[in-house]
Amino acid sequence: MDVSGVNIEGCGLRRGSRLGLDGRRHGPYDVILDVVGGDYLERDVHSLAADGRLVVIGLQKGLEGRLDLAEIVFKRASVHGTTLRTRSKEHKAEIVAEVQKNVWPMIENGTVQLVVDQTVSMADAAEGHRLMEAGGHLGKILLVNDDDA
């Protein structure tokens, strides 16, 4: 399984859709974790492959978005929402333990990869914020210790 993290801001995933086995247009992603919410909902659903799953875990761009129910039905897609904020400390600890057990090994062996657009030194933090606000990057912009830059 090839899994990667992608920041879709400005990269036009809608144009990246492909023709599925059923002759309909489908995006390439089996699972999308959306930390943004809001108007990303529509493009997230469009970017899902057949039988894909969208998990909304953040609401940075708002509480509402457009949802095409026909696209969800014909793709057999599912949309889930969750948050850690309402969970007890004990439940959060269980989740962390499960992530360490089941996800961390995939990160360590390269099965799951984080896409890094660029790194910016702490001294240039304002430039890092400018780059992020401008959009157009694909992946994370990492702010690193000046000793590590």
C-alpha positions, 0 to 999 in steps of 0.5 A: 500500500502506497500512502502519502500525506498531501497538502491540497491547498492550491494543487487542484485535485479536481483536475487530478481525478481519473475514470473509475472501473464503473466509468465514472470520474473518481479521484485517486485517494482511498482515505483523506484526513481533512484538518481544514473543513469548510469549503474543502468538503466538496473537493475532498469528496470529489478527490475520493476514489470509489469506496473512499473514506473522508474523515474530517478532523478539523474546522479551520476554514469553517463549519459548513461546506457543500456536499454532493450526495449523489457523488457520495452514493455513486462512489459508495464513499463515506464521510466521518467526523471526529475530534479529540477535544470531547474525549477523556484523557484516558481515551486520548491516551489509548488513541496515542498508544494505538497510533504508536503501535499501528501507525508509527511503524508505517511512518518509520518504514516509509509506507506512510510519508509526509510531504514536505514542501520546504523547511524554514529556519526559526530566524525566518519564521515570518517568511514561513508564515508568508509562504503558508498564507500565500498558498501554492505549496504542496506539503508541509512548510516546516519551521526548524531550529536554527541549529538544524536549518 
